[in-house]
Amino acid sequence: MHRICYMSRAALSGEVDLDGILTVSRLRNGTDGITGLLLADGTRYLQALEGEADAVRACYARIAQDDRHCDIVTVADEAIAQRQFGTWSMDYRDPGLVSRDDYKAQTSLNVAGVTDMWLRAMFVGFAVLSR
């Protein structure tokens, strides 16, 4: 098993079709055996991708070439003993859909089962610092 986590900035101004992106990502990730979590705050993204190393690297390479992202920073690229995000083909949270406090609370609940404390802190910290 392998995990890649990255942060990026939205390259496009205005509304991004996140529903469309998520629909395609969930289908492809399901087929490729990739699980993870995507957080967005309107201008930035934080995502974890988990699965077989070749599939995760191929997915990350597609994301890195996607012109909807810029300033991509790899936060973690590591072998893992087990998945932290269960069977989610990609879960997602958008602070625009809920209040700031609810966004933080939802994110905390989403990562409550994550046993890797560094990974949990990264996602909760992103939500806390979101707009």
C-alpha positions in Angstrom: 0.0 0.0 0.0 1.1 3.5 -0.7 -0.1 7.1 0.2 0.5 10.4 -1.4 -0.8 13.6 0.2 -0.6 16.9 -1.5 -1.8 20.5 -1.3 -2.5 22.7 -4.2 -4.1 26.0 -5.2 -7.0 26.3 -7.5 -5.7 27.7 -10.8 -9.0 28.9 -12.1 -10.9 31.9 -10.8 -14.6 31.5 -10.4 -16.6 28.4 -9.8 -15.0 25.0 -10.4 -17.3 22.1 -11.2 -16.3 20.0 -8.2 -19.4 17.8 -8.5 -18.2 16.8 -12.0 -14.6 16.3 -10.8 -15.8 14.2 -7.9 -18.1 12.0 -10.0 -15.3 11.1 -12.4 -12.7 10.7 -9.6 -14.9 8.4 -7.6 -15.6 6.2 -10.6 -12.0 6.0 -11.6 -10.7 5.7 -8.0 -13.1 2.9 -7.4 -11.9 1.1 -10.5 -8.2 1.7 -9.5 -8.7 0.8 -5.9 -7.8 4.2 -4.6 -9.3 5.6 -1.4 -8.8 9.0 0.2 -10.1 12.3 1.3 -10.3 15.7 -0.5 -10.8 19.0 1.4 -11.3 22.3 -0.4 -11.7 25.8 1.0 -12.5 27.7 -2.2 -8.9 28.5 -3.2 -6.8 25.5 -1.8 -7.1 21.7 -1.8 -5.7 19.1 0.5 -6.0 15.5 -0.7 -4.8 12.0 0.4 -4.7 9.2 -2.1 -4.2 5.6 -0.9 -3.9 2.3 -2.7 -1.4 0.2 -4.7 1.7 2.3 -5.4 1.4 2.2 -9.2 -2.3 3.3 -9.1 -1.6 6.1 -6.6 1.4 7.4 -8.5 -0.6 7.3 -11.8 -3.5 9.2 -10.2 -1.2 11.8 -8.7 0.6 12.3 -12.1 -2.8 13.0 -13.7 -3.6 15.5 -11.0 -0.2 17.2 -11.3 -0.9 17.7 -15.1 -4.4 19.0 -14.5 -4.6 22.7 -15.3 -7.2 23.3 -12.5 -4.3 23.0 -10.0 -1.2 25.1 -9.5 1.4 25.3 -6.8 1.2 21.6 -6.1 3.2 20.5 -3.1 3.7 16.9 -2.1 3.3 16.6 1.6 3.8 12.9 1.9 4.8 10.1 -0.5 5.2 6.9 1.5 4.6 3.2 1.9 1.8 2.5 4.4 0.8 -0.7 6.3 -3.0 0.0 6.0 -5.5 2.4 4.6 -6.7 5.3 6.8 -9.7 6.2 4.7 -11.5 2.9 4.6 -13.5 2.2 1.5 -14.1 5.8 0.4 -13.4 6.1 -3.3 -13.1 9.8 -2.4 -14.8 11.6 0.3 -15.0 15.4 0.1 -15.9 18.4 2.2 -16.6 21.9 1.0 -16.8 24.8 3.5 -19.1 26.7 1.2 -21.9 24.2 1.9 -21.8 24.5 5.7 -20.8 27.1 8.3 -17.1 27.3 9.3 -17.7 25.6 12.6 -19.7 22.8 11.0 -16.9 22.4 8.4 -14.3 21.9 11.2 -16.7 19.6 13.0 -17.4 17.5 9.9 -13.7 17.2 9.1 -12.9 16.2 12.6 -15.6 13.5 12.4 -14.3 12.3 9.0 -10.8 11.7 10.3 -11.8 10.5 13.8 -11.0 6.9 12.7 -7.6 7.8 11.2 -5.0 6.3 13.5 -2.1 8.2 11.9 -2.0 11.3 14.2 0.1 13.3 11.8 -2.4 12.6 9.0 -5.4 13.5 11.2 -3.7 16.7 12.4 -3.0 17.8 8.8 -6.7 17.5 7.8 -8.1 19.1 11.0 -5.5 21.9 10.7 -6.5 22.6 7.1 -10.2 22.8 8.1 -9.4 25.0 11.1 -7.4 27.4 8.9 -10.0 27.4 6.1 -11.9 30.6 5.3 
